[in-house]
Amino acid sequence: MKDYIENFLMLFNKLKSHLNYSLKNLKWLPDANPEIAELCYNLDEIYERIDRFLLSQPIKSSVVHPTFQQKWDEYVKYYKAKIQEVAEPIREKHYEKIFEMIDLKAEQAEQDGRMSKVEFWQKLNDELPKETGMTFNPAIDNASVLLQDIFNLAYDSAGLDPDGISDQHLGALKYFEDTIGVNLGEINYRWGKVPNLFISENVKKKTDKLIELYNEAAKSYIFGLNVSATAMCRALLEHILIKYYGLPKNKLYKIIALAEKKFKKLKSLNLDKLRKDGNGVMHEYENKSKIEDESVIRYLMTIKFLVSSIPEK
């Protein structure tokens, strides 16, 4: 992951230099300069690898290069769509060249009498490394839809194979869905909404508790436990301001007031509302038992901003 991030930052900085730091040049320069088009392809490839890694890891936090957060956000917002557009035809040409090269080797093997072309391709396929589920890509594929396909097949085949899926298996599935209340579609959707927390390598203090609290809030949210997620965000807010912004322990509203006075850019975050919402779910549960998903996401985004703005010492 670290090598990918360093490569991404290097390629992105190189591209912006070639564009003379003007985004509008991205509209025409790749067509005029094959070197820049190839650079766009390499940048798109490394972006896809990082994006897939981030979506595949079981947590929503990573320790990264200090400039990664800002560069990543800039890339996604302004560059990603255009660079993908430039990269796609180049990717197709690369694949065509690879298949042509392999096909030439297959023809040579057939001419030499070693094996037929069909046997060559089959041998190549058998030798490729295989791992269960390796073709699934959470950046492209919808996990809940694919699982529903499996469930539909299970319902269709139940009872047909005495050694296969039985009514008992289907009962267990319904138990998770109807009794426990596991909704795979909602879980998958919410997991995609949780912002990735990027922690700068330059943050000197240990981040174990920060990572643990953030992912606890994220997991609470994806399972629909918005009250718990809000309470965790409130705990995170206090932990971050004391541990990483160096503010003295006190009542949280006093900590927030001091933080906004000392760090002016925190004023726009409305931290006191987050404090009040967190207090509400802990002290007035019956009145605060319904918290909308978007509210939790806003709280998580606030935490993300706080972490990205931690002063380096």
C-alpha positions, -999 to 999 in steps of 0.1 A, spaced: 0 0 0 28 24 9 45 19 -24 13 24 -43 7 57 -25 42 70 -32 38 60 -68 4 77 -70 18 110 -56 48 109 -79 27 103 -110 1 129 -101 28 155 -94 45 146 -127 12 149 -146 4 183 -131 38 195 -140 33 184 -176 0 202 -176 17 234 -164 -5 231 -133 -36 240 -154 -65 216 -153 -78 229 -186 -48 216 -204 -59 181 -196 -87 185 -222 -63 185 -252 -27 177 -242 -32 138 -239 -44 138 -275 -14 159 -286 13 141 -266 13 103 -264 37 105 -234 11 124 -214 -16 100 -225 5 71 -212 11 89 -180 -27 92 -175 -31 55 -181 -4 47 -155 -20 71 -130 -55 56 -136 -40 21 -130 -24 30 -97 -56 49 -86 -77 18 -93 -53 -4 -72 -54 20 -42 -92 24 -45 -97 -14 -46 -74 -18 -16 -92 8 5 -126 -7 -3 -114 -43 4 -98 -37 38 -120 -45 68 -114 -10 84 -120 25 72 -87 40 83 -51 41 70 -19 58 80 -6 76 49 19 101 35 12 136 49 1 150 15 -20 120 4 -53 132 18 -52 165 -1 -38 150 -33 -63 121 -33 -93 145 -28 -80 168 -55 -76 139 -79 -110 124 -73 -128 158 -76 -111 173 -106 -90 147 -125 -104 112 -121 -132 113 -147 -111 128 -175 -81 106 -168 -103 75 -169 -115 87 -203 -80 90 -216 -68 57 -201 -95 34 -213 -85 31 -250 -49 28 -240 -58 0 -216 -77 -18 -244 -47 -15 -267 -24 -29 -240 -47 -59 -235 -48 -65 -273 -10 -65 -275 -8 -90 -246 -33 -114 -262 -16 -110 -296 18 -119 -280 3 -149 -262 -15 -161 -294 17 -159 -314 34 -182 -288 4 -205 -290 8 -207 -328 45 -214 -324 38 -242 -300 13 -257 -325 38 -254 -354 65 -271 -333 41 -300 -326 43 -294 -288 6 -288 -284 -25 -273 -301 -35 -237 -296 -64 -248 -275 -41 -269 -253 -17 -240 -250 -44 -216 -238 -58 -242 -214 -23 -249 -200 -18 -211 -195 -52 -208 -177 -43 -238 -154 -10 -222 -145 -25 -188 -136 -26 -182 -98 -61 -188 -85 -77 -176 -53 -113 -179 -44 -131 -146 -51 -101 -129 -67 -122 -116 -96 -145 -97 -72 -138 -59 -72 -157 -39 -46 -149 -7 -66 -170 -21 -95 -191 -50 -83 -222 -47 -60 -216 -73 -33 -252 -74 -21 -266 -80 -56 -241 -108 -62 -250 -124 -28 -287 -121 -37 -280 -141 -69 -265 -168 -47 -295 -168 -24 -319 -170 -54 -300 -200 -67 -302 -215 -32 -339 -211 -31 -343 -226 -66 -321 -256 -59 -333 -264 -24 -344 -300 -21 -332 -310 -56 -299 -323 -43 -301 -345 -12 -265 -336 -3 -269 -299 -12 -290 -271 1 -319 -281 24 -349 -264 39 -329 -261 71 -302 -240 52 -329 -217 39 -344 -214 74 -310 -203 87 -308 -177 59 -343 -164 68 -333 -163 104 -305 -139 97 -327 -117 74 -360 -117 93 -351 -124 130 -317 -108 134 -325 -82 108 -294 -84 86 -300 -64 55 -271 -70 31 -281 -43 7 -283 -16 33 -250 -28 49 -232 -27 16 -246 8 8 -237 22 42 -202 8 41 -196 26 8 -208 59 24 -184 58 53 -155 81 46 -120 67 47 -99 82 75 -64 91 64 -39 97 92 -7 115 84 25 96 90 37 128 107 13 125 136 37 114 163 13 102 190 0 66 189 -32 63 169 -45 29 181 -74 43 201 -83 68 174 -85 41 148 -104 18 171 -130 44 180 -135 55 144 -140 20 131 -163 13 160 -184 42 149 -183 31 113 -194 -5 121 -222 8 143 -234 30 114 -233 3 87 -255 -20 109 -280 8 114 -270 16 150 -270 53 144 -275 62 181 -244 42 190 -225 57 161 -233 92 172 -222 85 208 -189 71 194 -184 103 173 -189 123 205 -163 102 223 -139 106 192 -144 144 192 -133 147 229 -104 122 224 -90 140 193 -91 175 208 -74 164 240 -49 139 227 -40 154 193 -48 191 196 -32 193 230 -62 209 248 -65 204 286 -91 181 300 -123 199 309 -160 198 302 -163 192 264 -181 225 257 -152 244 272 -127 223 253 -145 231 220 -146 268 228 -109 268 234 -102 247 203 -122 272 181 -103 301 196 -69 285 191 -75 268 158 -97 292 137 -105 268 109 -124 246 134 -151 272 138 -169 262 106 -174 226 118 -201 234 143 -185 211 169 -208 221 197 -237 206 177 -219 173 175 -213 175 213 -250 182 220 -261 153 197 -237 130 214 -249 141 249 -284 137 237 -281 100 228 -263 92 260 -285 112 284 -319 115 267 -320 83 248 -358 81 244 -359 116 228 -329 110 206 -335 74 194 -340 84 158 -309 98 140 -309 99 102 -281 82 82 -269 115 67 -265 130 101 -241 102 110 -221 107 78 -218 144 85 -204 135 120 -179 111 104 -169 137 79 -163 162 107 -141 136 125 -122 130 92 -116 168 88 -104 171 124 -79 142 119 -67 156 86 -61 190 103 -42 176 133 -13 200 139 21 184 133 46 189 161 
